[in-house]
C-alpha cells in the first residue's frame, strides 16, 4: 500500500496482491514509523455500505471501502 498526502487529499494505492486480499475478505495494513512520534497506521477493508467509511484515530486510521 502506498499513501500520498497532498493539498488536503489522501490517496491510497494498492497493488494487485493487496487488491486480491481485499477481494478475498481480508484487510490490508500499512505501518509507518515516525521519528520521535510513534507509529502511523492505516487499514483498508471492504464493507457493505455504499460509501467510504473512516473510523479509528489519526494515528490508526481504518478505511472501509464499498464492496
PDB file of N, H, CA, C and O in Angstrom:
ATOM      1  N   UNK A   1       0.851  -1.163   0.000  1.00  0.00           N
ATOM      2  CA  UNK A   1       0.000   0.000   0.000  1.00  0.00           C
ATOM      3  C   UNK A   1       0.901   1.230   0.000  1.00  0.00           C
ATOM      4  O   UNK A   1       1.898   1.285   0.720  1.00  0.00           O
ATOM      5  N   UNK A   2       0.542   2.196  -0.801  1.00  0.00           N
ATOM      6  H   UNK A   2      -0.268   2.152  -1.386  1.00  0.00           H
ATOM      7  CA  UNK A   2       1.264   3.459  -0.839  1.00  0.00           C
ATOM      8  C   UNK A   2       0.292   4.564  -0.464  1.00  0.00           C
ATOM      9  O   UNK A   2      -0.833   4.608  -0.961  1.00  0.00           O
ATOM     10  N   UNK A   3       0.727   5.450   0.411  1.00  0.00           N
ATOM     11  H   UNK A   3       1.641   5.414   0.815  1.00  0.00           H
ATOM     12  CA  UNK A   3      -0.090   6.571   0.873  1.00  0.00           C
ATOM     13  C   UNK A   3       0.536   7.860   0.357  1.00  0.00           C
ATOM     14  O   UNK A   3       1.737   8.078   0.515  1.00  0.00           O
ATOM     15  N   UNK A   4      -0.276   8.712  -0.258  1.00  0.00           N
ATOM     16  H   UNK A   4      -1.252   8.534  -0.386  1.00  0.00           H
ATOM     17  CA  UNK A   4       0.191  10.012  -0.733  1.00  0.00           C
ATOM     18  C   UNK A   4      -0.717  11.068  -0.131  1.00  0.00           C
ATOM     19  O   UNK A   4      -1.940  10.978  -0.235  1.00  0.00           O
ATOM     20  N   UNK A   5      -0.116  12.071   0.502  1.00  0.00           N
ATOM     21  H   UNK A   5       0.877  12.144   0.587  1.00  0.00           H
ATOM     22  CA  UNK A   5      -0.868  13.174   1.099  1.00  0.00           C
ATOM     23  C   UNK A   5      -0.437  14.446   0.399  1.00  0.00           C
ATOM     24  O   UNK A   5       0.748  14.775   0.353  1.00  0.00           O
ATOM     25  N   UNK A   6      -1.427  15.167  -0.154  1.00  0.00           N
ATOM     26  H   UNK A   6      -2.390  14.900  -0.117  1.00  0.00           H
ATOM     27  CA  UNK A   6      -1.113  16.386  -0.882  1.00  0.00           C
ATOM     28  C   UNK A   6      -2.362  17.257  -0.943  1.00  0.00           C
ATOM     29  O   UNK A   6      -3.440  16.781  -1.301  1.00  0.00           O
ATOM     30  N   UNK A   7      -2.217  18.523  -0.596  1.00  0.00           N
ATOM     31  H   UNK A   7      -1.342  18.909  -0.306  1.00  0.00           H
ATOM     32  CA  UNK A   7      -3.312  19.506  -0.710  1.00  0.00           C
ATOM     33  C   UNK A   7      -4.608  19.006  -0.067  1.00  0.00           C
ATOM     34  O   UNK A   7      -5.670  19.051  -0.688  1.00  0.00           O
ATOM     35  N   UNK A   8      -4.517  18.534   1.169  1.00  0.00           N
ATOM     36  H   UNK A   8      -3.654  18.497   1.673  1.00  0.00           H
ATOM     37  CA  UNK A   8      -5.676  18.069   1.930  1.00  0.00           C
ATOM     38  C   UNK A   8      -6.341  16.823   1.348  1.00  0.00           C
ATOM     39  O   UNK A   8      -7.477  16.516   1.708  1.00  0.00           O
ATOM     40  N   UNK A   9      -5.677  16.117   0.479  1.00  0.00           N
ATOM     41  H   UNK A   9      -4.754  16.366   0.187  1.00  0.00           H
ATOM     42  CA  UNK A   9      -6.187  14.872  -0.093  1.00  0.00           C
ATOM     43  C   UNK A   9      -5.296  13.717   0.335  1.00  0.00           C
ATOM     44  O   UNK A   9      -4.078  13.864   0.441  1.00  0.00           O
ATOM     45  N   UNK A  10      -5.909  12.572   0.578  1.00  0.00           N
ATOM     46  H   UNK A  10      -6.898  12.452   0.492  1.00  0.00           H
ATOM     47  CA  UNK A  10      -5.166  11.356   0.876  1.00  0.00           C
ATOM     48  C   UNK A  10      -5.445  10.379  -0.251  1.00  0.00           C
ATOM     49  O   UNK A  10      -6.599  10.072  -0.551  1.00  0.00           O
ATOM     50  N   UNK A  11      -4.382   9.895  -0.871  1.00  0.00           N
ATOM     51  H   UNK A  11      -3.445  10.144  -0.627  1.00  0.00           H
ATOM     52  CA  UNK A  11      -4.512   8.932  -1.961  1.00  0.00           C
ATOM     53  C   UNK A  11      -3.884   7.620  -1.512  1.00  0.00           C
ATOM     54  O   UNK A  11      -2.737   7.585  -1.068  1.00  0.00           O
ATOM     55  N   UNK A  12      -4.647   6.551  -1.633  1.00  0.00           N
ATOM     56  H   UNK A  12      -5.579   6.580  -1.993  1.00  0.00           H
ATOM     57  CA  UNK A  12      -4.173   5.228  -1.250  1.00  0.00           C
ATOM     58  C   UNK A  12      -4.086   4.379  -2.499  1.00  0.00           C
ATOM     59  O   UNK A  12      -5.057   4.245  -3.244  1.00  0.00           O
ATOM     60  N   UNK A  13      -2.904   3.803  -2.724  1.00  0.00           N
ATOM     61  H   UNK A  13      -2.115   3.912  -2.119  1.00  0.00           H
ATOM     62  CA  UNK A  13      -2.689   2.955  -3.894  1.00  0.00           C
ATOM     63  C   UNK A  13      -2.408   1.535  -3.425  1.00  0.00           C
ATOM     64  O   UNK A  13      -1.542   1.306  -2.581  1.00  0.00           O
ATOM     65  N   UNK A  14      -3.149   0.585  -3.983  1.00  0.00           N
ATOM     66  H   UNK A  14      -3.853   0.771  -4.669  1.00  0.00           H
ATOM     67  CA  UNK A  14      -2.972  -0.822  -3.660  1.00  0.00           C
ATOM     68  C   UNK A  14      -2.413  -1.543  -4.875  1.00  0.00           C
ATOM     69  O   UNK A  14      -2.783  -1.235  -6.007  1.00  0.00           O
ATOM     70  N   UNK A  15      -1.520  -2.503  -4.644  1.00  0.00           N
ATOM     71  H   UNK A  15      -1.219  -2.753  -3.724  1.00  0.00           H
ATOM     72  CA  UNK A  15      -1.046  -3.297  -5.770  1.00  0.00           C
ATOM     73  C   UNK A  15      -1.998  -4.480  -5.986  1.00  0.00           C
ATOM     74  O   UNK A  15      -2.961  -4.652  -5.240  1.00  0.00           O
ATOM     75  N   UNK A  16      -1.725  -5.275  -6.989  1.00  0.00           N
ATOM     76  H   UNK A  16      -0.943  -5.135  -7.595  1.00  0.00           H
ATOM     77  CA  UNK A  16      -2.637  -6.363  -7.355  1.00  0.00           C
ATOM     78  C   UNK A  16      -2.793  -7.400  -6.247  1.00  0.00           C
ATOM     79  O   UNK A  16      -3.893  -7.911  -6.032  1.00  0.00           O
ATOM     80  N   UNK A  17      -1.716  -7.716  -5.546  1.00  0.00           N
ATOM     81  H   UNK A  17      -0.823  -7.301  -5.720  1.00  0.00           H
ATOM     82  CA  UNK A  17      -1.815  -8.713  -4.475  1.00  0.00           C
ATOM     83  C   UNK A  17      -2.639  -8.184  -3.302  1.00  0.00           C
ATOM     84  O   UNK A  17      -3.381  -8.940  -2.675  1.00  0.00           O
ATOM     85  N   UNK A  18      -2.515  -6.894  -3.005  1.00  0.00           N
ATOM     86  H   UNK A  18      -1.913  -6.279  -3.514  1.00  0.00           H
ATOM     87  CA  UNK A  18      -3.324  -6.296  -1.938  1.00  0.00           C
ATOM     88  C   UNK A  18      -4.793  -6.252  -2.340  1.00  0.00           C
ATOM     89  O   UNK A  18      -5.666  -6.493  -1.506  1.00  0.00           O
ATOM     90  N   UNK A  19      -5.079  -5.949  -3.596  1.00  0.00           N
ATOM     91  H   UNK A  19      -4.370  -5.753  -4.273  1.00  0.00           H
ATOM     92  CA  UNK A  19      -6.458  -5.973  -4.081  1.00  0.00           C
ATOM     93  C   UNK A  19      -7.034  -7.380  -3.973  1.00  0.00           C
ATOM     94  O   UNK A  19      -8.192  -7.549  -3.590  1.00  0.00           O
ATOM     95  N   UNK A  20      -6.236  -8.388  -4.307  1.00  0.00           N
ATOM     96  H   UNK A  20      -5.295  -8.251  -4.618  1.00  0.00           H
ATOM     97  CA  UNK A  20      -6.691  -9.778  -4.194  1.00  0.00           C
ATOM     98  C   UNK A  20      -7.025 -10.112  -2.740  1.00  0.00           C
ATOM     99  O   UNK A  20      -8.006 -10.808  -2.477  1.00  0.00           O
ATOM    100  N   UNK A  21      -6.224  -9.626  -1.803  1.00  0.00           N
ATOM    101  H   UNK A  21      -5.427  -9.061  -2.017  1.00  0.00           H
ATOM    102  CA  UNK A  21      -6.517  -9.838  -0.378  1.00  0.00           C
ATOM    103  C   UNK A  21      -7.849  -9.207   0.006  1.00  0.00           C
ATOM    104  O   UNK A  21      -8.661  -9.827   0.693  1.00  0.00           O
ATOM    105  N   UNK A  22      -8.068  -7.976  -0.438  1.00  0.00           N
ATOM    106  H   UNK A  22      -7.407  -7.473  -0.996  1.00  0.00           H
ATOM    107  CA  UNK A  22      -9.341  -7.309  -0.140  1.00  0.00           C
ATOM    108  C   UNK A  22     -10.519  -8.097  -0.692  1.00  0.00           C
ATOM    109  O   UNK A  22     -11.510  -8.314   0.005  1.00  0.00           O
ATOM    110  N   UNK A  23     -10.410  -8.524  -1.942  1.00  0.00           N
ATOM    111  H   UNK A  23      -9.604  -8.349  -2.508  1.00  0.00           H
ATOM    112  CA  UNK A  23     -11.497  -9.260  -2.578  1.00  0.00           C
ATOM    113  C   UNK A  23     -11.725 -10.627  -1.938  1.00  0.00           C
ATOM    114  O   UNK A  23     -12.806 -11.200  -2.069  1.00  0.00           O
ATOM    115  N   UNK A  24     -10.715 -11.150  -1.249  1.00  0.00           N
ATOM    116  H   UNK A  24      -9.836 -10.684  -1.143  1.00  0.00           H
ATOM    117  CA  UNK A  24     -10.837 -12.430  -0.540  1.00  0.00           C
ATOM    118  C   UNK A  24     -11.378 -12.235   0.878  1.00  0.00           C
ATOM    119  O   UNK A  24     -11.483 -13.194   1.643  1.00  0.00           O
ATOM    120  N   UNK A  25     -11.725 -10.983   1.230  1.00  0.00           N
ATOM    121  H   UNK A  25     -11.641 -10.204   0.609  1.00  0.00           H
ATOM    122  CA  UNK A  25     -12.306 -10.712   2.542  1.00  0.00           C
ATOM    123  C   UNK A  25     -11.312 -10.346   3.623  1.00  0.00           C
ATOM    124  O   UNK A  25     -11.686 -10.230   4.791  1.00  0.00           O
ATOM    125  N   UNK A  26     -10.058 -10.161   3.261  1.00  0.00           N
ATOM    126  H   UNK A  26      -9.754 -10.255   2.313  1.00  0.00           H
ATOM    127  CA  UNK A  26      -9.035  -9.784   4.227  1.00  0.00           C
ATOM    128  C   UNK A  26      -8.840  -8.275   4.224  1.00  0.00           C
ATOM    129  O   UNK A  26      -9.285  -7.588   3.304  1.00  0.00           O
ATOM    130  N   UNK A  27      -8.188  -7.769   5.235  1.00  0.00           N
ATOM    131  H   UNK A  27      -7.827  -8.327   5.983  1.00  0.00           H
ATOM    132  CA  UNK A  27      -7.843  -6.355   5.261  1.00  0.00           C
ATOM    133  C   UNK A  27      -6.386  -6.186   4.855  1.00  0.00           C
ATOM    134  O   UNK A  27      -5.608  -7.139   4.880  1.00  0.00           O
ATOM    135  N   UNK A  28      -6.027  -4.964   4.481  1.00  0.00           N
ATOM    136  H   UNK A  28      -6.660  -4.189   4.461  1.00  0.00           H
ATOM    137  CA  UNK A  28      -4.665  -4.622   4.092  1.00  0.00           C
ATOM    138  C   UNK A  28      -4.199  -3.520   5.035  1.00  0.00           C
ATOM    139  O   UNK A  28      -4.929  -2.561   5.284  1.00  0.00           O
ATOM    140  N   UNK A  29      -2.984  -3.657   5.559  1.00  0.00           N
ATOM    141  H   UNK A  29      -2.391  -4.436   5.357  1.00  0.00           H
ATOM    142  CA  UNK A  29      -2.480  -2.697   6.535  1.00  0.00           C
ATOM    143  C   UNK A  29      -1.153  -2.092   6.100  1.00  0.00           C
ATOM    144  O   UNK A  29      -0.372  -2.709   5.376  1.00  0.00           O
ATOM    145  N   UNK A  30      -0.921  -0.868   6.562  1.00  0.00           N
ATOM    146  H   UNK A  30      -1.555  -0.367   7.151  1.00  0.00           H
ATOM    147  CA  UNK A  30       0.328  -0.160   6.330  1.00  0.00           C
ATOM    148  C   UNK A  30       0.744   0.472   7.659  1.00  0.00           C
ATOM    149  O   UNK A  30      -0.083   1.055   8.359  1.00  0.00           O
ATOM    150  N   UNK A  31       2.031   0.353   8.003  1.00  0.00           N
ATOM    151  H   UNK A  31       2.703  -0.122   7.435  1.00  0.00           H
ATOM    152  CA  UNK A  31       2.555   0.937   9.235  1.00  0.00           C
ATOM    153  C   UNK A  31       3.789   1.763   8.897  1.00  0.00           C
ATOM    154  O   UNK A  31       4.678   1.306   8.178  1.00  0.00           O
ATOM    155  N   UNK A  32       3.833   2.992   9.425  1.00  0.00           N
ATOM    156  H   UNK A  32       3.110   3.363  10.009  1.00  0.00           H
ATOM    157  CA  UNK A  32       4.967   3.875   9.204  1.00  0.00           C
ATOM    158  C   UNK A  32       5.486   4.351  10.549  1.00  0.00           C
ATOM    159  O   UNK A  32       4.716   4.842  11.374  1.00  0.00           O
ATOM    160  N   UNK A  33       6.777   4.211  10.777  1.00  0.00           N
ATOM    161  H   UNK A  33       7.403   3.812  10.107  1.00  0.00           H
ATOM    162  CA  UNK A  33       7.396   4.715  11.999  1.00  0.00           C
ATOM    163  C   UNK A  33       7.766   6.179  11.793  1.00  0.00           C
ATOM    164  O   UNK A  33       8.516   6.513  10.875  1.00  0.00           O
ATOM    165  N   UNK A  34       7.239   7.049  12.647  1.00  0.00           N
ATOM    166  H   UNK A  34       6.629   6.778  13.392  1.00  0.00           H
ATOM    167  CA  UNK A  34       7.534   8.477  12.577  1.00  0.00           C
ATOM    168  C   UNK A  34       8.568   8.797  13.649  1.00  0.00           C
ATOM    169  O   UNK A  34       8.327   8.572  14.835  1.00  0.00           O
ATOM    170  N   UNK A  35       9.695   9.311  13.243  1.00  0.00           N
ATOM    171  H   UNK A  35       9.891   9.494  12.280  1.00  0.00           H
ATOM    172  CA  UNK A  35      10.805   9.565  14.168  1.00  0.00           C
ATOM    173  C   UNK A  35      10.349  10.393  15.371  1.00  0.00           C
ATOM    174  O   UNK A  35       9.907  11.533  15.227  1.00  0.00           O
ATOM    175  N   UNK A  36      10.466   9.799  16.552  1.00  0.00           N
ATOM    176  H   UNK A  36      10.826   8.874  16.670  1.00  0.00           H
ATOM    177  CA  UNK A  36      10.129  10.505  17.782  1.00  0.00           C
ATOM    178  C   UNK A  36       8.646  10.675  18.038  1.00  0.00           C
ATOM    179  O   UNK A  36       8.266  11.258  19.054  1.00  0.00           O
ATOM    180  N   UNK A  37       7.787  10.180  17.139  1.00  0.00           N
ATOM    181  H   UNK A  37       8.096   9.707  16.314  1.00  0.00           H
ATOM    182  CA  UNK A  37       6.344  10.399  17.291  1.00  0.00           C
ATOM    183  C   UNK A  37       5.548   9.099  17.308  1.00  0.00           C
ATOM    184  O   UNK A  37       4.318   9.141  17.293  1.00  0.00           O
ATOM    185  N   UNK A  38       6.203   7.964  17.338  1.00  0.00           N
ATOM    186  H   UNK A  38       7.203   7.930  17.350  1.00  0.00           H
ATOM    187  CA  UNK A  38       5.498   6.693  17.345  1.00  0.00           C
ATOM    188  C   UNK A  38       5.204   6.201  15.941  1.00  0.00           C
ATOM    189  O   UNK A  38       5.940   6.482  14.995  1.00  0.00           O
ATOM    190  N   UNK A  39       4.105   5.456  15.827  1.00  0.00           N
ATOM    191  H   UNK A  39       3.508   5.228  16.595  1.00  0.00           H
ATOM    192  CA  UNK A  39       3.742   4.862  14.544  1.00  0.00           C
ATOM    193  C   UNK A  39       2.452   5.482  13.999  1.00  0.00           C
ATOM    194  O   UNK A  39       1.613   5.983  14.747  1.00  0.00           O
ATOM    195  N   UNK A  40       2.327   5.430  12.674  1.00  0.00           N
ATOM    196  H   UNK A  40       3.009   5.023  12.066  1.00  0.00           H
ATOM    197  CA  UNK A  40       1.111   5.846  11.985  1.00  0.00           C
ATOM    198  C   UNK A  40       0.686   4.642  11.169  1.00  0.00           C
ATOM    199  O   UNK A  40       1.481   4.094  10.406  1.00  0.00           O
ATOM    200  N   UNK A  41      -0.571   4.225  11.323  1.00  0.00           N
ATOM    201  H   UNK A  41      -1.217   4.670  11.943  1.00  0.00           H
ATOM    202  CA  UNK A  41      -1.021   3.049  10.587  1.00  0.00           C
ATOM    203  C   UNK A  41      -2.351   3.306   9.894  1.00  0.00           C
ATOM    204  O   UNK A  41      -3.159   4.130  10.324  1.00  0.00           O
ATOM    205  N   UNK A  42      -2.545   2.576   8.814  1.00  0.00           N
ATOM    206  H   UNK A  42      -1.889   1.907   8.465  1.00  0.00           H
ATOM    207  CA  UNK A  42      -3.783   2.628   8.058  1.00  0.00           C
ATOM    208  C   UNK A  42      -4.201   1.188   7.760  1.00  0.00           C
ATOM    209  O   UNK A  42      -3.365   0.339   7.451  1.00  0.00           O
ATOM    210  N   UNK A  43      -5.494   0.930   7.857  1.00  0.00           N
ATOM    211  H   UNK A  43      -6.173   1.619   8.109  1.00  0.00           H
ATOM    212  CA  UNK A  43      -6.031  -0.377   7.498  1.00  0.00           C
ATOM    213  C   UNK A  43      -7.187  -0.149   6.528  1.00  0.00           C
ATOM    214  O   UNK A  43      -8.044   0.703   6.761  1.00  0.00           O
ATOM    215  N   UNK A  44      -7.204  -0.912   5.445  1.00  0.00           N
ATOM    216  H   UNK A  44      -6.508  -1.605   5.256  1.00  0.00           H
ATOM    217  CA  UNK A  44      -8.266  -0.815   4.443  1.00  0.00           C
ATOM    218  C   UNK A  44      -8.987  -2.156   4.409  1.00  0.00           C
ATOM    219  O   UNK A  44      -8.356  -3.213   4.401  1.00  0.00           O
ATOM    220  N   UNK A  45     -10.318  -2.102   4.390  1.00  0.00           N
ATOM    221  H   UNK A  45     -10.831  -1.243   4.396  1.00  0.00           H
ATOM    222  CA  UNK A  45     -11.124  -3.313   4.257  1.00  0.00           C
ATOM    223  C   UNK A  45     -12.370  -2.978   3.445  1.00  0.00           C
ATOM    224  O   UNK A  45     -12.715  -1.808   3.280  1.00  0.00           O
ATOM    225  N   UNK A  46     -13.031  -3.988   2.947  1.00  0.00           N
ATOM    226  H   UNK A  46     -12.752  -4.939   3.081  1.00  0.00           H
ATOM    227  CA  UNK A  46     -14.285  -3.794   2.215  1.00  0.00           C
ATOM    228  C   UNK A  46     -15.449  -3.950   3.184  1.00  0.00           C
ATOM    229  O   UNK A  46     -15.386  -4.756   4.112  1.00  0.00           O
ATOM    230  N   UNK A  47     -16.512  -3.177   2.966  1.00  0.00           N
ATOM    231  H   UNK A  47     -16.562  -2.522   2.212  1.00  0.00           H
ATOM    232  CA  UNK A  47     -17.702  -3.282   3.803  1.00  0.00           C
ATOM    233  C   UNK A  47     -18.941  -3.096   2.930  1.00  0.00           C
ATOM    234  O   UNK A  47     -18.838  -2.604   1.807  1.00  0.00           O
ATOM    235  N   UNK A  48     -20.114  -3.487   3.440  1.00  0.00           N
ATOM    236  H   UNK A  48     -20.197  -3.887   4.353  1.00  0.00           H
ATOM    237  CA  UNK A  48     -21.319  -3.492   2.610  1.00  0.00           C
ATOM    238  C   UNK A  48     -21.973  -2.117   2.398  1.00  0.00           C
ATOM    239  O   UNK A  48     -22.841  -1.995   1.534  1.00  0.00           O
ATOM    240  N   UNK A  49     -21.591  -1.098   3.144  1.00  0.00           N
ATOM    241  H   UNK A  49     -20.886  -1.198   3.846  1.00  0.00           H
ATOM    242  CA  UNK A  49     -22.207   0.212   2.991  1.00  0.00           C
ATOM    243  C   UNK A  49     -21.843   0.829   1.634  1.00  0.00           C
ATOM    244  O   UNK A  49     -20.803   0.497   1.067  1.00  0.00           O
ATOM    245  N   UNK A  50     -22.697   1.729   1.107  1.00  0.00           N
ATOM    246  H   UNK A  50     -23.542   1.999   1.567  1.00  0.00           H
ATOM    247  CA  UNK A  50     -22.455   2.289  -0.226  1.00  0.00           C
ATOM    248  C   UNK A  50     -21.416   3.418  -0.277  1.00  0.00           C
ATOM    249  O   UNK A  50     -21.059   3.875  -1.363  1.00  0.00           O
ATOM    250  N   UNK A  51     -20.929   3.871   0.887  1.00  0.00           N
ATOM    251  H   UNK A  51     -21.220   3.500   1.769  1.00  0.00           H
ATOM    252  CA  UNK A  51     -19.979   4.986   0.900  1.00  0.00           C
ATOM    253  C   UNK A  51     -18.720   4.612   1.678  1.00  0.00           C
ATOM    254  O   UNK A  51     -18.721   3.668   2.468  1.00  0.00           O
ATOM    255  N   UNK A  52     -17.660   5.356   1.447  1.00  0.00           N
ATOM    256  H   UNK A  52     -17.659   6.123   0.805  1.00  0.00           H
ATOM    257  CA  UNK A  52     -16.416   5.166   2.192  1.00  0.00           C
ATOM    258  C   UNK A  52     -16.667   5.530   3.652  1.00  0.00           C
ATOM    259  O   UNK A  52     -17.380   6.487   3.955  1.00  0.00           O
ATOM    260  N   UNK A  53     -16.068   4.748   4.552  1.00  0.00           N
ATOM    261  H   UNK A  53     -15.489   3.970   4.306  1.00  0.00           H
ATOM    262  CA  UNK A  53     -16.225   4.990   5.989  1.00  0.00           C
ATOM    263  C   UNK A  53     -14.849   5.120   6.622  1.00  0.00           C
ATOM    264  O   UNK A  53     -13.998   4.249   6.440  1.00  0.00           O
ATOM    265  N   UNK A  54     -14.621   6.199   7.365  1.00  0.00           N
ATOM    266  H   UNK A  54     -15.311   6.906   7.513  1.00  0.00           H
ATOM    267  CA  UNK A  54     -13.368   6.416   8.081  1.00  0.00           C
ATOM    268  C   UNK A  54     -13.634   6.297   9.571  1.00  0.00           C
ATOM    269  O   UNK A  54     -14.490   7.000  10.108  1.00  0.00           O
ATOM    270  N   UNK A  55     -12.906   5.411  10.243  1.00  0.00           N
ATOM    271  H   UNK A  55     -12.211   4.840   9.807  1.00  0.00           H
ATOM    272  CA  UNK A  55     -13.022   5.246  11.687  1.00  0.00           C
ATOM    273  C   UNK A  55     -11.609   5.156  12.255  1.00  0.00           C
ATOM    274  O   UNK A  55     -10.628   5.376  11.545  1.00  0.00           O
ATOM    275  N   UNK A  56     -11.519   4.835  13.526  1.00  0.00           N
ATOM    276  H   UNK A  56     -12.316   4.657  14.103  1.00  0.00           H
ATOM    277  CA  UNK A  56     -10.218   4.743  14.169  1.00  0.00           C
ATOM    278  C   UNK A  56      -9.797   6.094  14.703  1.00  0.00           C
ATOM    279  O   UNK A  56     -10.620   6.870  15.189  1.00  0.00           O
ATOM    280  N   UNK A  57      -8.522   6.362  14.609  1.00  0.00           N
ATOM    281  H   UNK A  57      -7.854   5.731  14.214  1.00  0.00           H
ATOM    282  CA  UNK A  57      -7.961   7.620  15.102  1.00  0.00           C
ATOM    283  C   UNK A  57      -6.964   8.149  14.077  1.00  0.00           C
ATOM    284  O   UNK A  57      -6.614   7.439  13.134  1.00  0.00           O
ATOM    285  N   UNK A  58      -6.501   9.393  14.250  1.00  0.00           N
ATOM    286  H   UNK A  58      -6.785   9.970  15.016  1.00  0.00           H
ATOM    287  CA  UNK A  58      -5.491   9.889  13.305  1.00  0.00           C
ATOM    288  C   UNK A  58      -4.223   9.036  13.282  1.00  0.00           C
ATOM    289  O   UNK A  58      -3.544   8.966  12.258  1.00  0.00           O
ATOM    290  N   UNK A  59      -3.898   8.387  14.407  1.00  0.00           N
ATOM    291  H   UNK A  59      -4.450   8.444  15.239  1.00  0.00           H
ATOM    292  CA  UNK A  59      -2.703   7.543  14.458  1.00  0.00           C
ATOM    293  C   UNK A  59      -2.950   6.147  13.887  1.00  0.00           C
ATOM    294  O   UNK A  59      -2.015   5.477  13.448  1.00  0.00           O
ATOM    295  N   UNK A  60      -4.211   5.712  13.895  1.00  0.00           N
ATOM    296  H   UNK A  60      -4.971   6.256  14.252  1.00  0.00           H
ATOM    297  CA  UNK A  60      -4.551   4.352  13.419  1.00  0.00           C
ATOM    298  C   UNK A  60      -5.861   4.443  12.629  1.00  0.00           C
ATOM    299  O   UNK A  60      -6.931   4.096  13.130  1.00  0.00           O
ATOM    300  N   UNK A  61      -5.753   4.905  11.414  1.00  0.00           N
ATOM    301  H   UNK A  61      -4.884   5.187  11.007  1.00  0.00           H
ATOM    302  CA  UNK A  61      -6.909   5.136  10.562  1.00  0.00           C
ATOM    303  C   UNK A  61      -7.434   3.814   9.983  1.00  0.00           C
ATOM    304  O   UNK A  61      -6.658   2.989   9.503  1.00  0.00           O
ATOM    305  N   UNK A  62      -8.748   3.626  10.032  1.00  0.00           N
ATOM    306  H   UNK A  62      -9.379   4.296  10.422  1.00  0.00           H
ATOM    307  CA  UNK A  62      -9.400   2.449   9.450  1.00  0.00           C
ATOM    308  C   UNK A  62     -10.308   2.951   8.327  1.00  0.00           C
ATOM    309  O   UNK A  62     -11.180   3.789   8.554  1.00  0.00           O
ATOM    310  N   UNK A  63     -10.101   2.436   7.120  1.00  0.00           N
ATOM    311  H   UNK A  63      -9.393   1.754   6.935  1.00  0.00           H
ATOM    312  CA  UNK A  63     -10.829   2.889   5.935  1.00  0.00           C
ATOM    313  C   UNK A  63     -11.672   1.744   5.421  1.00  0.00           C
ATOM    314  O   UNK A  63     -11.143   0.698   5.042  1.00  0.00           O
ATOM    315  N   UNK A  64     -12.981   1.934   5.405  1.00  0.00           N
ATOM    316  H   UNK A  64     -13.410   2.783   5.712  1.00  0.00           H
ATOM    317  CA  UNK A  64     -13.888   0.948   4.856  1.00  0.00           C
ATOM    318  C   UNK A  64     -14.302   1.371   3.462  1.00  0.00           C
ATOM    319  O   UNK A  64     -14.855   2.456   3.282  1.00  0.00           O
ATOM    320  N   UNK A  65     -14.046   0.534   2.477  1.00  0.00           N
ATOM    321  H   UNK A  65     -13.597  -0.348   2.622  1.00  0.00           H
ATOM    322  CA  UNK A  65     -14.413   0.824   1.087  1.00  0.00           C
ATOM    323  C   UNK A  65     -15.658   0.020   0.712  1.00  0.00           C
ATOM    324  O   UNK A  65     -15.801  -1.124   1.143  1.00  0.00           O
ATOM    325  N   UNK A  66     -16.557   0.596  -0.081  1.00  0.00           N
ATOM    326  H   UNK A  66     -16.441   1.525  -0.432  1.00  0.00           H
ATOM    327  CA  UNK A  66     -17.719  -0.158  -0.539  1.00  0.00           C
ATOM    328  C   UNK A  66     -17.300  -1.400  -1.325  1.00  0.00           C
ATOM    329  O   UNK A  66     -16.420  -1.342  -2.184  1.00  0.00           O
ATOM    330  N   UNK A  67     -17.937  -2.504  -1.019  1.00  0.00           N
ATOM    331  H   UNK A  67     -18.652  -2.551  -0.321  1.00  0.00           H
ATOM    332  CA  UNK A  67     -17.617  -3.751  -1.718  1.00  0.00           C
ATOM    333  C   UNK A  67     -18.074  -3.633  -3.155  1.00  0.00           C
ATOM    334  O   UNK A  67     -17.905  -4.570  -3.936  1.00  0.00           O
TER     335      UNK A  67
END
